[in-house]
């Protein structure tokens, strides 16, 4: 449907609506007035006739009634007239037979009378308040209805004529108004078909003319923009070609082809940025490739070392195992998944009895995982191996676990310790002989005296009993000396056990006194009366004490002071642990060598007088007991301080 037709139809519809409203208003006003007047005239007529026939009804003058009724119904409007007495008996009636034959129903309004075209009215015939009958009449509505129909006809005729005129003028106006729109439509079609240069004719100065001007301006703008877009498209196509070249370079670089010469790096636009980024990517890929080669070399190097190496990520899962680790732990690794954790490795090893001597597996595993980083710790492995393990945390990687088999080293240390003890026993031989000569001399004198008394028959039981008791005491004394030397001289077992630190200090002091007795060197012991239990190997710990005493003796002799003093003091259950201090009056240790005392093969003694292993072995022994040993100069002599944890605190560490 064209816009012109829509305009004509719109105007016609408006005109139709207006005419319909006017006709409705006219008919309503005319009909309402006429019908109301007719109904009111019917009521007035009824009242007039009621008054007219009142006397005749009272007198029952039927002739008068008939004459009056006949005269009344001669009118065209009055269709019938009837008079009834109070009992309802018809006194007189006249008019149309059909109307008189129909039952009487009073019409309350004109609308009720439309069904039979009669206004049926009844009124009582009253005189001075008394009712003498009823008057019924029917007034015809045909005349009024005819007038209303004629009025409706003329109204409709006028409306049709008016709508026809409106249609004619509307068509002409629509044609005039839509001419510019037709031009706009044609111009829009031209633009839609790609003719952006299309221009339309502009007539007038109204809104449509302004719209046409805007259309022409829009066409020019679109044409200009299309040229710009075409230029940009050509530029983008050229850039796309260069991008495809750079993408090819990226693909070749990612496939690790030979060195690629990247073009367009000298451009200042985004292609140049992409080209330079491609060069950066090429360098990064080369760096990654180089890092991969270096990583492979590092892995190969790790596989060549004898020390076991395992790397665990920050989430706990394994990243790398070198060949030594895989070979040594192949039974455990055989049942583990490829992404196992350190905890899973230790738990599986416990299940396979690979870690002997673990009393509390759960606590042991937690202690192994949470132990201090960089602190060496020995771990025993079945059947008879000892590993020195170190855990270190590397930021960005995780935990690095290294393990070195030190079984042969520990056996060599045991042999060195045993040889050192035998050498110490050799040094103590003179003192021991002197200590044994005293009880032996007492035994010899007591036994000789007893024999002489028996030979003289002067033996008294109490006297002999006292001598025999003394002989037994001296025998016990000699037995203790020999037993201390026997225990000290036996070979270490290499197994840690709890032992009383107080008993060990007392026994070793008694044994050391036999060595110092002939040298005018006093040995003083000051320890608490309470027990102090530590974890370790008692024989090796006593060798540490004896080694410190021997060094103190050599320092006193070297100082030339003659008499000297060595003191051993202890303080148990401090905040640090059990503390033992060994002091001497040998003049102290040179300050420049204090930090080298515990290094292997370092000694301050002359050639042939020391191996330099004593303090190194002592340091390792105390470390294995989870303790510490240090040396300082105090009051004209050296002071060696040993700190050991109580058995309850050191149990987990030493059980490893």
C-alpha positions as a printed NumPy array, in Angstrom:
array([[  0.   ,   0.   ,   0.   ],
       [  1.472,   3.313,  -1.068],
       [  1.954,   6.248,   1.243],
       [ -0.457,   8.322,  -0.908],
       [ -3.198,   5.691,  -0.537],
       [ -2.499,   5.501,   3.175],
       [ -2.889,   9.296,   3.371],
       [ -6.214,   9.271,   1.473],
       [ -7.544,   6.38 ,   3.537],
       [ -6.404,   8.048,   6.724],
       [ -8.202,  11.288,   5.897],
       [-11.305,   9.335,   4.85 ],
       [-11.238,   7.381,   8.057],
       [-10.98 ,  10.573,  10.05 ],
       [-13.876,  12.082,   8.086],
       [-15.927,   8.913,   8.55 ],
       [-15.276,   8.981,  12.262],
       [-16.248,  12.642,  12.501],
       [-19.418,  12.1  ,  10.442],
       [-20.375,   9.071,  12.472],
       [-19.986,  11.05 ,  15.652],
       [-22.018,  13.969,  14.261],
       [-24.79 ,  11.672,  12.986],
       [-24.911,   9.882,  16.312],
       [-25.099,  13.171,  18.182],
       [-27.752,  14.534,  15.802],
       [-29.871,  11.407,  15.931],
       [-29.514,  11.176,  19.671],
       [-30.519,  14.819,  20.159],
       [-33.367,  14.68 ,  17.636],
       [-34.662,  11.293,  18.675],
       [-34.411,  12.066,  22.352],
       [-36.307,  15.29 ,  21.994],
       [-39.055,  13.882,  19.74 ],
       [-39.615,  10.714,  21.741],
       [-39.688,  12.581,  25.008],
       [-42.152,  15.108,  23.676],
       [-44.335,  12.332,  22.235],
       [-44.384,  10.424,  25.521],
       [-45.175,  13.607,  27.447],
       [-48.004,  14.414,  24.954],
       [-49.403,  10.911,  25.496],
       [-49.506,  11.489,  29.226],
       [-51.068,  14.929,  28.746],
       [-53.677,  13.51 ,  26.371],
       [-54.51 ,  10.809,  28.909],
       [-55.003,  13.43 ,  31.622],
       [-57.215,  15.574,  29.37 ],
       [-59.454,  12.636,  28.444],
       [-59.554,  11.469,  32.046],
       [-60.903,  14.834,  33.093],
       [-63.272,  14.987,  30.103],
       [-64.949,  11.645,  30.729],
       [-64.942,  11.92 ,  34.516],
       [-68.54 ,  13.159,  34.726],
       [-69.769,  10.641,  32.179],
       [-68.119,   7.839,  34.109],
       [-69.607,   9.001,  37.391],
       [-73.049,   9.209,  35.794],
       [-72.451,   6.063,  33.789],
       [-73.423,   8.003,  30.71 ],
       [-72.3  ,   5.509,  28.134],
       [-73.595,   7.492,  25.172],
       [-71.487,  10.454,  26.108],
       [-68.5  ,   8.18 ,  26.595],
       [-68.973,   6.562,  23.219],
       [-69.329,   9.915,  21.513],
       [-66.283,  11.311,  23.231],
       [-64.211,   8.259,  22.395],
       [-65.32 ,   8.213,  18.796],
       [-64.398,  11.847,  18.414],
       [-60.979,  11.252,  20.058],
       [-59.89 ,   8.213,  17.998],
       [-60.605,  10.068,  14.828],
       [-57.161,  11.594,  15.263],
       [-54.298,   9.747,  13.459],
       [-52.032,   9.74 ,  16.452],
       [-54.566,   8.253,  18.93 ],
       [-54.865,   4.6  ,  17.97 ],
       [-57.306,   3.437,  20.662],
       [-59.079,   4.695,  23.813],
       [-60.72 ,   2.592,  26.531],
       [-62.605,   3.447,  29.749],
       [-63.071,   0.904,  32.568],
       [-64.972,   1.061,  35.843],
       [-63.204,   0.326,  39.155],
       [-64.044,  -3.363,  38.698],
       [-62.238,  -3.495,  35.381],
       [-65.335,  -3.716,  33.249],
       [-64.995,  -1.814,  29.956],
       [-67.529,   0.964,  29.881],
       [-66.6  ,   2.234,  26.427],
       [-63.74 ,   1.859,  23.917],
       [-62.885,   2.782,  20.385],
       [-60.064,   2.724,  17.834],
       [-58.064,   0.005,  16.029],
       [-59.423,  -3.468,  16.643],
       [-56.018,  -5.116,  16.73 ],
       [-54.785,  -2.686,  19.384],
       [-57.993,  -3.158,  21.467],
       [-57.66 ,  -6.936,  21.198],
       [-54.049,  -6.962,  22.5  ],
       [-53.58 ,  -7.161,  26.281],
       [-52.814,  -3.777,  27.807],
       [-49.261,  -3.234,  29.122],
       [-48.29 ,   0.246,  30.259],
       [-45.128,   1.581,  28.585],
       [-42.796,   3.267,  31.044],
       [-40.839,   5.035,  28.266],
       [-40.729,   5.571,  24.507],
       [-38.242,   2.71 ,  24.074],
       [-40.812,   0.26 ,  25.554],
       [-43.33 ,   1.386,  22.877],
       [-41.027,   0.538,  19.914],
       [-42.093,  -3.11 ,  19.883],
       [-45.723,  -2.369,  18.877],
       [-45.251,   1.264,  17.736],
       [-47.761,   2.413,  20.432],
       [-47.302,   4.328,  23.639],
       [-49.673,   2.542,  26.048],
       [-50.733,   4.889,  28.892],
       [-53.346,   4.389,  31.637],
       [-54.582,   6.887,  34.232],
       [-57.128,   6.577,  37.034],
       [-60.312,   8.673,  36.739],
       [-60.46 ,  10.514,  40.072],
       [-62.788,  13.093,  41.44 ],
       [-62.078,  14.698,  44.801],
       [-59.793,  11.858,  45.725],
       [-62.157,   9.052,  44.757],
       [-61.368,   6.684,  41.842],
       [-64.318,   6.023,  39.518],
       [-62.495,   4.099,  36.796],
       [-59.47 ,   3.815,  34.548],
       [-58.592,   5.428,  31.229],
       [-56.371,   3.451,  28.788],
       [-55.129,   4.871,  25.491],
       [-52.57 ,   4.067,  22.819],
       [-50.721,   6.858,  21.023],
       [-49.025,   5.894,  17.699],
       [-45.195,   6.414,  17.371],
       [-45.038,   5.868,  13.617],
       [-44.969,   9.529,  12.745],
       [-42.051,  10.213,  15.061],
       [-40.169,   7.123,  13.903],
       [-40.692,   8.205,  10.272],
       [-39.243,  11.611,  11.042],
       [-36.255,  10.008,  12.716],
       [-35.649,   7.702,   9.74 ],
       [-35.791,  10.607,   7.339],
       [-33.341,  12.566,   9.487],
       [-30.967,   9.577,   9.513],
       [-31.228,   9.29 ,   5.708],
       [-30.299,  12.925,   5.142],
       [-27.478,  12.738,   7.652],
       [-25.991,   9.689,   5.918],
       [-26.401,  11.3  ,   2.522],
       [-24.605,  14.426,   3.693],
       [-21.839,  12.256,   5.218],
       [-21.329,  10.322,   1.981],
       [-21.143,  13.518,  -0.018],
       [-18.677,  14.996,   2.485],
       [-16.496,  11.854,   2.469],
       [-16.448,  11.854,  -1.321],
       [-15.277,  15.419,  -1.377],
       [-12.663,  14.647,   1.28 ],
       [-11.443,  11.655,  -0.735],
       [-11.056,  13.78 ,  -3.847],
       [ -9.241,  16.577,  -2.073],
       [ -7.238,  14.017,  -0.012],
       [ -6.07 ,  12.262,  -3.171],
       [ -4.864,  15.529,  -4.6  ],
       [ -3.191,  16.525,  -1.355],
       [ -1.621,  13.068,  -0.98 ],
       [ -0.233,  13.246,  -4.475],
       [  1.254,  16.643,  -3.724],
       [  2.694,  15.544,  -0.401],
       [  4.085,  12.193,  -1.537],
       [  5.802,  13.454,  -4.655],
       [  8.889,  14.426,  -2.611],
       [  8.674,  11.107,  -0.78 ],
       [  8.708,   9.272,  -4.111],
       [ 11.903,  11.048,  -5.005],
       [ 13.344,  10.108,  -1.618],
       [ 12.296,   6.505,  -2.183],
       [ 13.964,   6.356,  -5.556],
       [ 17.108,   7.903,  -4.14 ],
       [ 17.157,   5.357,  -1.335],
       [ 16.803,   2.531,  -3.87 ],
       [ 19.725,   3.952,  -5.855],
       [ 21.862,   4.036,  -2.697],
       [ 20.767,   0.517,  -1.813],
       [ 21.975,  -0.654,  -5.25 ],
       [ 25.378,   0.93 ,  -4.669],
       [ 24.93 ,   4.302,  -6.381],
       [ 26.169,   6.447,  -3.493],
       [ 26.501,   9.446,  -5.856],
       [ 22.688,   9.616,  -6.284],
       [ 21.093,  13.061,  -5.756],
       [ 17.377,  13.898,  -5.696],
       [ 15.432,  17.032,  -6.698],
       [ 14.506,  19.386,  -3.887],
       [ 11.316,  21.458,  -4.107],
       [  9.787,  23.676,  -1.495],
       [ 10.906,  24.767,   1.899],
       [  9.008,  22.359,   4.112],
       [ 10.198,  19.448,   6.219],
       [ 10.268,  17.074,   3.222],
       [ 12.531,  19.464,   1.381],
       [ 14.836,  19.567,   4.389],
       [ 14.777,  15.763,   4.454],
       [ 15.718,  15.665,   0.768],
       [ 18.643,  18.001,   1.446],
       [ 19.762,  15.768,   4.298],
       [ 19.517,  12.768,   1.981],
       [ 21.714,  14.412,  -0.616],
       [ 24.263,  15.311,   2.072],
       [ 24.144,  11.75 ,   3.407],
       [ 24.775,  10.365,  -0.093],
       [ 27.824,  12.566,  -0.521],
       [ 29.109,  11.564,   2.925],
       [ 28.573,   7.863,   2.209],
       [ 30.391,   8.169,  -1.095],
       [ 33.328,   9.892,   0.595],
       [ 33.365,   7.31 ,   3.419],
       [ 33.248,   4.471,   0.907],
       [ 36.316,   5.852,  -0.812],
       [ 38.064,   6.103,   2.569],
       [ 37.012,   2.572,   3.492],
       [ 38.239,   1.291,   0.159],
       [ 41.611,   2.899,   0.755],
       [ 41.712,   1.43 ,   4.259],
       [ 40.717,  -1.965,   2.898],
       [ 43.531,  -1.844,   0.395],
       [ 45.916,  -0.882,   3.191],
       [ 44.63 ,  -3.685,   5.425],
       [ 45.024,  -6.206,   2.631],
       [ 48.606,  -5.104,   2.197],
       [ 49.179,  -5.39 ,   5.947],
       [ 47.493,  -8.77 ,   5.959],
       [ 49.967,  -9.975,   3.386],
       [ 52.844,  -8.787,   5.585],
       [ 51.218, -10.369,   8.654],
       [ 50.968, -13.679,   6.81 ],
       [ 54.689, -13.428,   6.103],
       [ 55.392, -12.778,   9.801],
       [ 53.063, -15.632,  10.827],
       [ 55.058, -17.894,   8.552],
       [ 58.219, -16.728,  10.292],
       [ 56.637, -17.472,  13.683],
       [ 55.633, -20.925,  12.489],
       [ 59.14 , -21.656,  11.223],
       [ 60.624, -20.373,  14.5  ],
       [ 58.245, -22.493,  16.594],
       [ 59.234, -25.535,  14.517],
       [ 62.879, -24.768,  15.337],
       [ 63.86 , -24.247,  11.721],
       [ 67.124, -22.634,  10.808],
       [ 67.7  , -19.003,  11.759],
       [ 64.942, -16.917,  10.153],
       [ 65.547, -13.444,   8.703],
       [ 62.492, -11.513,   9.938],
       [ 61.428,  -8.683,   7.541],
       [ 59.755,  -5.306,   8.237],
       [ 61.568,  -4.692,  11.521],
       [ 62.325,  -1.114,  10.388],
       [ 58.649,  -0.16 ,   9.977],
       [ 57.122,   2.257,  12.473],
       [ 53.557,   0.92 ,  12.385],
       [ 51.975,  -2.109,  14.04 ],
       [ 53.518,  -4.399,  11.402],
       [ 56.912,  -3.211,  12.564],
       [ 55.89 ,  -3.856,  16.187],
       [ 54.818,  -7.36 ,  15.247],
       [ 58.048,  -7.947,  13.337],
       [ 60.129,  -6.824,  16.308],
       [ 57.998,  -9.008,  18.6  ],
       [ 58.728, -11.906,  16.242],
       [ 62.43 , -11.245,  16.647],
       [ 61.996, -11.248,  20.432],
       [ 60.088, -14.527,  20.128],
       [ 62.91 , -15.937,  18.012],
       [ 65.451, -14.972,  20.654],
       [ 63.232, -16.436,  23.379],
       [ 62.895, -19.717,  21.483],
       [ 66.64 , -19.816,  21.004],
       [ 67.09 , -19.181,  24.727],
       [ 64.563, -21.919,  25.537],
       [ 66.347, -24.306,  23.214],
       [ 69.664, -23.425,  24.796],
       [ 68.134, -23.856,  28.26 ],
       [ 66.781, -27.239,  27.174],
       [ 70.246, -28.313,  26.06 ],
       [ 71.747, -27.043,  29.29 ],
       [ 69.003, -28.785,  31.263],
       [ 69.734, -32.031,  29.458],
       [ 73.424, -31.571,  30.168],
       [ 72.602, -30.905,  33.809],
       [ 70.461, -34.049,  33.957],
       [ 73.269, -36.016,  32.368],
       [ 75.69 , -34.535,  34.906],
       [ 73.36 , -35.464,  37.772],
       [ 73.17 , -38.985,  36.39 ],
       [ 76.968, -39.204,  36.433],
       [ 77.423, -38.305,  40.099],
       [ 77.455, -41.069,  42.71 ],
       [ 75.424, -39.01 ,  45.163],
       [ 71.675, -39.608,  45.042],
       [ 69.586, -36.559,  44.029],
       [ 65.796, -36.154,  44.052],
       [ 63.879, -32.925,  43.387],
       [ 60.312, -32.441,  44.625],
       [ 58.071, -29.578,  43.465],
       [ 56.475, -27.079,  45.834],
       [ 53.271, -29.147,  45.804],
       [ 55.28 , -32.163,  47.035],
       [ 55.323, -34.246,  43.822],
       [ 58.57 , -35.531,  42.339],
       [ 60.202, -33.598,  39.484],
       [ 63.518, -35.37 ,  38.934],
       [ 65.456, -38.445,  40.075],
       [ 69.034, -39.044,  39.035],
       [ 70.384, -42.457,  38.054],
       [ 71.993, -43.093,  41.465],
       [ 68.691, -42.456,  43.272],
       [ 66.735, -44.666,  40.878],
       [ 69.255, -47.489,  41.154],
       [ 69.559, -47.43 ,  44.954],
       [ 65.775, -47.197,  45.527],
       [ 64.534, -49.353,  42.642],
       [ 62.544, -51.693,  44.958],
       [ 60.618, -48.745,  46.448],
       [ 60.154, -46.949,  43.105],
       [ 58.822, -50.125,  41.491],
       [ 55.538, -49.837,  43.436],
       [ 55.152, -46.044,  43.313],
       [ 53.313, -43.953,  40.687],
       [ 55.323, -41.612,  38.492],
       [ 54.141, -38.518,  40.42 ],
       [ 54.767, -39.765,  43.956],
       [ 55.511, -37.444,  46.888],
       [ 58.331, -37.541,  49.421],
       [ 55.87 , -38.641,  52.108],
       [ 54.641, -41.495,  49.906],
       [ 58.249, -42.539,  49.225],
       [ 59.125, -42.679,  52.935],
       [ 55.911, -44.527,  53.854],
       [ 56.484, -47.1  ,  51.105],
       [ 60.076, -47.553,  52.283],
       [ 58.841, -48.204,  55.817],
       [ 56.355, -50.755,  54.485],
       [ 59.249, -52.543,  52.745],
       [ 61.415, -52.353,  55.938],
       [ 63.977, -50.267,  54.062],
       [ 64.466, -47.984,  57.115],
       [ 65.421, -50.068,  60.175],
       [ 65.081, -49.05 ,  63.81 ],
       [ 62.068, -46.722,  63.402],
       [ 59.879, -46.992,  66.509],
       [ 57.133, -44.508,  65.521],
       [ 56.722, -44.482,  61.697],
       [ 54.222, -41.599,  61.509],
       [ 56.324, -39.297,  63.7  ],
       [ 59.499, -40.33 ,  61.866],
       [ 57.995, -39.484,  58.461],
       [ 56.77 , -36.075,  59.692],
       [ 60.182, -35.372,  61.206],
       [ 61.953, -36.259,  57.951],
       [ 59.702, -33.964,  55.89 ],
       [ 59.684, -31.019,  58.318],
       [ 63.34 , -31.123,  59.307],
       [ 65.512, -28.043,  58.924],
       [ 66.749, -27.311,  55.415],
       [ 70.45 , -27.702,  54.789],
       [ 71.034, -29.743,  57.978],
       [ 72.79 , -33.101,  57.32 ],
       [ 71.194, -36.159,  58.876],
       [ 72.138, -39.825,  58.778],
       [ 69.527, -42.348,  57.684],
       [ 70.07 , -46.084,  58.017],
       [ 69.027, -48.298,  55.118],
       [ 68.763, -52.053,  55.077],
       [ 70.663, -54.194,  54.98 ],
       [ 73.687, -52.355,  56.385],
       [ 74.055, -48.984,  54.682],
       [ 74.279, -45.488,  56.181],
       [ 73.2  , -42.465,  54.113],
       [ 74.022, -38.843,  54.901],
       [ 70.965, -36.88 ,  53.661],
       [ 70.466, -33.15 ,  53.17 ],
       [ 67.212, -31.371,  52.291],
       [ 67.362, -27.867,  50.814],
       [ 64.565, -25.606,  49.624],
       [ 65.113, -23.813,  46.299],
       [ 62.773, -20.904,  45.667],
       [ 60.638, -21.445,  42.571],
       [ 61.548, -25.153,  42.323],
       [ 60.855, -26.926,  45.605],
       [ 62.828, -29.319,  47.815],
       [ 66.121, -30.864,  46.724],
       [ 67.003, -34.089,  48.566],
       [ 70.541, -35.428,  48.321],
       [ 71.862, -38.617,  49.885],
       [ 75.436, -39.877,  50.067],
       [ 76.472, -43.365,  51.09 ],
       [ 78.887, -42.873,  54.013],
       [ 78.943, -46.476,  55.195],
       [ 82.642, -46.89 ,  54.336],
       [ 83.418, -43.496,  55.879],
       [ 81.666, -44.439,  59.118],
       [ 83.519, -47.758,  59.198],
       [ 86.797, -45.905,  58.697],
       [ 85.857, -43.502,  61.499],
       [ 85.062, -46.442,  63.757],
       [ 88.457, -47.897,  62.972],
       [ 90.142, -44.55 ,  63.64 ],
       [ 88.255, -44.188,  66.905],
       [ 89.19 , -47.712,  67.93 ],
       [ 92.83 , -47.094,  67.001],
       [ 92.718, -43.818,  68.94 ],
       [ 91.353, -45.64 ,  71.972],
       [ 94.064, -48.274,  71.763],
       [ 96.665, -45.505,  71.499],
       [ 95.088, -43.822,  74.508],
       [ 95.167, -47.087,  76.426],
       [ 98.858, -47.414,  75.528],
       [ 99.464, -43.91 ,  76.876],
       [ 97.561, -44.858,  80.023],
       [ 99.524, -48.062,  80.555],
       [101.998, -46.453,  82.987],
       [ 99.267, -44.846,  85.021],
       [ 97.217, -48.005,  85.027],
       [100.207, -50.035,  86.151],
       [100.719, -47.589,  89.014],
       [ 97.023, -47.776,  89.906],
       [ 97.15 , -51.581,  89.859],
       [100.4  , -51.695,  91.91 ],
       [ 98.697, -49.995,  94.839],
       [ 95.911, -52.607,  95.36 ],
       [ 98.378, -55.392,  94.517],
       [100.845, -54.126,  97.152],
       [ 98.093, -53.942,  99.73 ],
       [ 96.985, -57.471,  98.824],
       [100.593, -58.745,  99.03 ],
       [101.215, -57.155, 102.431],
       [ 97.864, -58.326, 103.824],
       [ 98.357, -61.876, 102.601],
       [102.017, -61.998, 103.921],
       [100.893, -60.773, 107.335],
       [ 98.142, -63.398, 107.452],
       [100.601, -66.176, 106.522],
       [103.06 , -65.067, 109.214],
       [100.361, -65.038, 111.87 ],
       [ 99.203, -68.48 , 110.868],
       [102.804, -69.787, 110.984],
       [103.159, -68.403, 114.543],
       [ 99.839, -69.815, 115.592],
       [ 98.721, -66.301, 116.374],
       [ 95.971, -66.124, 113.862],
       [ 92.824, -64.448, 115.159],
       [ 89.619, -64.851, 113.258],
       [ 88.61 , -61.186, 113.496],
       [ 92.082, -60.093, 112.408],
       [ 92.156, -62.522, 109.493],
       [ 88.582, -61.56 , 108.555],
       [ 89.543, -57.863, 108.395],
       [ 92.6  , -58.607, 106.251],
       [ 90.534, -60.754, 103.866],
       [ 87.913, -58.001, 103.561],
       [ 90.671, -55.511, 102.692],
       [ 92.1  , -57.942, 100.146],
       [ 88.605, -58.218,  98.584],
       [ 88.219, -54.408,  98.426],
       [ 91.587, -53.982,  96.723],
       [ 90.739, -56.807,  94.327],
       [ 87.454, -55.011,  93.476],
       [ 89.377, -51.802,  92.931],
       [ 91.758, -53.483,  90.518],
       [ 88.833, -55.219,  88.815],
       [ 87.063, -51.893,  88.251],
       [ 90.178, -50.386,  86.677],
       [ 90.595, -53.375,  84.389],
       [ 86.852, -53.431,  83.574],
       [ 86.887, -49.718,  82.637],
       [ 89.803, -50.315,  80.327],
       [ 88.128, -53.393,  78.838],
       [ 84.881, -51.542,  78.153],
       [ 86.685, -48.523,  76.78 ],
       [ 88.887, -50.693,  74.587],
       [ 86.096, -52.663,  72.944],
       [ 85.062, -51.831,  69.404],
       [ 82.044, -49.579,  68.885],
       [ 78.845, -51.251,  67.684],
       [ 77.615, -48.345,  65.603],
       [ 74.154, -48.395,  67.259],
       [ 72.68 , -45.595,  69.366],
       [ 71.166, -46.338,  72.777],
       [ 69.997, -44.243,  75.725],
       [ 72.62 , -43.949,  78.479],
       [ 73.096, -41.98 ,  81.696],
       [ 75.361, -39.014,  81.074],
       [ 76.248, -38.778,  84.78 ],
       [ 77.531, -42.394,  84.973],
       [ 79.552, -41.936,  81.792],
       [ 81.246, -38.793,  83.178],
       [ 82.081, -40.522,  86.463],
       [ 83.498, -43.661,  84.823],
       [ 85.589, -41.727,  82.318],
       [ 86.927, -39.419,  85.03 ],
       [ 88.015, -42.448,  87.084],
       [ 89.786, -43.898,  84.048],
       [ 91.446, -40.564,  83.144],
       [ 92.82 , -40.074,  86.649],
       [ 95.073, -43.12 ,  86.185],
       [ 96.674, -41.251,  83.274],
       [ 97.046, -37.906,  85.064],
       [ 98.148, -39.205,  88.464],
       [101.834, -39.412,  87.584],
       [101.849, -35.987,  85.86 ],
       [100.83 , -33.822,  88.828],
       [ 97.667, -32.805,  86.936],
       [ 94.51 , -32.704,  89.011],
       [ 91.167, -33.741,  87.542],
       [ 88.078, -32.228,  89.182],
       [ 84.538, -33.389,  88.497],
       [ 81.47 , -31.299,  89.403],
       [ 78.178, -32.773,  88.202],
       [ 74.583, -32.736,  89.55 ],
       [ 73.18 , -35.681,  91.497],
       [ 70.239, -36.093,  89.103],
       [ 70.276, -38.419,  86.124],
       [ 70.561, -37.07 ,  82.576],
       [ 69.717, -39.471,  79.755],
       [ 70.991, -38.886,  76.229],
       [ 70.888, -40.912,  73.   ],
       [ 74.098, -42.082,  71.361],
       [ 76.926, -44.607,  71.527],
       [ 78.378, -44.494,  75.035],
       [ 81.838, -45.854,  74.159],
       [ 82.352, -43.273,  71.379],
       [ 81.101, -40.445,  73.639],
       [ 83.597, -41.469,  76.33 ],
       [ 86.308, -41.394,  73.674],
       [ 85.316, -37.742,  73.006],
       [ 85.726, -36.916,  76.701],
       [ 89.016, -38.759,  76.936],
       [ 90.262, -37.01 ,  73.784],
       [ 89.425, -33.591,  75.307],
       [ 91.195, -34.581,  78.54 ],
       [ 94.23 , -35.783,  76.579],
       [ 94.382, -32.506,  74.648],
       [ 94.106, -30.573,  77.913],
       [ 96.943, -32.668,  79.388],
       [ 99.148, -31.998,  76.334],
       [ 98.369, -28.253,  76.538],
       [ 99.333, -28.149,  80.255],
       [102.567, -30.041,  79.597],
       [103.381, -27.783,  76.618],
       [102.829, -24.658,  78.728],
       [105.687, -25.747,  81.083],
       [103.647, -24.817,  84.146],
       [104.386, -28.119,  85.858],
       [101.292, -28.682,  87.923],
       [ 97.946, -28.131,  86.211],
       [ 94.273, -28.67 ,  86.6  ],
       [ 91.525, -30.072,  84.399],
       [ 87.916, -29.54 ,  85.496],
       [ 84.764, -31.153,  84.174],
       [ 81.465, -29.499,  85.097],
       [ 77.931, -30.258,  84.015],
       [ 74.562, -28.566,  84.183],
       [ 71.626, -30.816,  83.295],
       [ 68.178, -29.926,  81.923],
       [ 68.881, -26.3  ,  80.932],
       [ 66.884, -24.482,  78.255],
       [ 69.591, -25.504,  75.753],
       [ 69.838, -29.085,  76.998],
       [ 72.497, -30.931,  79.004],
       [ 75.649, -28.784,  79.12 ],
       [ 79.173, -30.197,  79.781],
       [ 82.275, -28.004,  79.997],
       [ 85.902, -29.247,  80.015],
       [ 88.394, -26.57 ,  81.163],
       [ 92.158, -26.62 ,  81.564],
       [ 94.955, -24.335,  82.678],
       [ 97.106, -24.889,  79.593],
       [ 97.251, -21.285,  78.409],
       [ 94.429, -21.416,  75.851],
       [ 94.149, -21.805,  72.082],
       [ 95.548, -19.231,  69.626],
       [ 92.697, -17.018,  68.463],
       [ 93.644, -17.384,  64.795],
       [ 93.003, -21.159,  64.849],
       [ 89.817, -21.285,  66.939],
       [ 87.604, -21.523,  63.837],
       [ 89.749, -24.358,  62.392],
       [ 89.943, -26.676,  65.395],
       [ 87.282, -29.111,  64.187],
       [ 88.544, -29.374,  60.609],
       [ 89.982, -32.795,  59.647],
       [ 93.784, -33.133,  59.862],
       [ 94.211, -29.733,  61.508],
       [ 96.48 , -29.827,  64.601],
       [ 98.491, -27.399,  66.679],
       [100.834, -30.129,  67.884],
       [104.254, -30.783,  66.474],
       [105.057, -33.418,  63.837],
       [104.5  , -36.978,  65.064],
       [102.435, -35.832,  68.057],
       [ 98.962, -35.633,  66.53 ],
       [ 96.939, -36.631,  63.469],
       [ 94.464, -33.73 ,  63.52 ],
       [ 91.502, -36.141,  63.521],
       [ 90.649, -36.193,  67.225],
       [ 88.552, -33.013,  67.366],
       [ 87.096, -33.67 ,  63.903],
       [ 85.854, -37.091,  65.012],
       [ 84.611, -35.555,  68.277],
       [ 82.669, -32.937,  66.319],
       [ 81.034, -35.64 ,  64.174],
       [ 80.193, -37.761,  67.215],
       [ 78.47 , -34.892,  69.035],
       [ 76.678, -33.878,  65.825],
       [ 75.401, -37.441,  65.398],
       [ 73.97 , -37.178,  68.917],
       [ 72.035, -34.078,  67.726],
       [ 74.264, -31.882,  69.879],
       [ 76.957, -29.242,  69.421],
       [ 80.551, -28.692,  70.544],
       [ 82.455, -25.397,  70.616],
       [ 85.756, -24.051,  71.968],
       [ 86.663, -20.732,  73.655],
       [ 89.455, -19.322,  75.808],
       [ 88.592, -18.598,  79.46 ],
       [ 90.719, -17.785,  82.545],
       [ 94.088, -18.712,  81.087],
       [ 93.016, -21.908,  79.453],
       [ 90.741, -23.54 ,  76.919],
       [ 87.091, -24.363,  77.502],
       [ 85.275, -26.957,  75.381],
       [ 81.497, -26.746,  75.711],
       [ 79.243, -29.694,  74.751],
       [ 75.448, -29.331,  74.546],
       [ 73.352, -32.497,  74.164],
       [ 69.555, -32.791,  73.921],
       [ 67.645, -34.873,  76.424],
       [ 66.675, -38.373,  75.265],
       [ 63.071, -37.281,  74.744],
       [ 64.086, -34.461,  72.345],
       [ 66.923, -36.216,  70.55 ],
       [ 65.222, -39.575,  70.021],
       [ 63.641, -38.771,  66.649],
       [ 66.789, -37.289,  65.17 ],
       [ 69.062, -40.13 ,  66.24 ],
       [ 66.593, -42.849,  65.299],
       [ 66.967, -41.688,  61.707]])
